[in-house]
Amino acid sequence: MPLDTSTYALAHLRLDGRRWNELRRIHGQISTQASADGSSYFQQGNTKILCTVTGPQEQKRGGGSRDQSNEARVEVEMSVAAFSGMDRKRRARGDKRVQEIQYTIASAFQSTLFTHLYPHSTITITLHILSQDGSLLACALNAATLALIDAGVPMSDYISACTVASAPSSDQSLDEADPLLDLNGLEEQELPFLTVGTSGEEGKVLVLVMETRVQVARLEAMVSVGLDGCRQIRGILDGVVKEHGKKVLDSRVS
């Protein structure tokens, strides 16, 4: 069913009432599971993810020989609950989509974490998808960032991520195409979009994934809006970390 863009064209609002550059409501928590080395809960709109981190811990291979690599290896496991989406379909661990997301997240954090401090060891990130409503990869990256910070794994900076789409204007011209920030599930089904993930205040791009086609003339505006969205999300993640740190200090003082 195509999107009804008449309301957006007249009032410059999206179907959920947001403007083109507004994020959905974001909520994050740290230390949600005491049994894990690090854990977090991240919600962006109706996309909800639980994340746990185990390690760094020494691993042995099947033959009993120890992994002799000079850096820690980042492994990602993602489980998608059958009730998380509208189709009520349970994705197996070998699902191609799941494997792609796992590889992207592992590659991003492999270059951000100080893995050289933990030779021949493994850092395992486990993601539990409770609800899906767009921006799944971006939310998973944000949730993993919070969990890794809770686990005390050294990293160069936060990884913050968001999605951007290109929505045609009423006259369908390239010059009037409008980039939309932070997509929900319905927008992802109808519009070409990309996921961008950055690190640091300077906005170093670590993740740039596009699974749909879009005119080259629209790409620059999409990336620019995505970088601004990542800066906004980085500020929100920083606020979550500072709020948790304040609670920990207050509990120890009292």
Helices and strands as residue ranges (DSSP letters): H 6-11, E 26-30, E 38-44, E 47-58, E 73-80, H 96-110, G 115-117, E 121-131, H 136-151, E 159-167, E 178-181, H 185-190, E 193-199, E 204-210, H 216-253
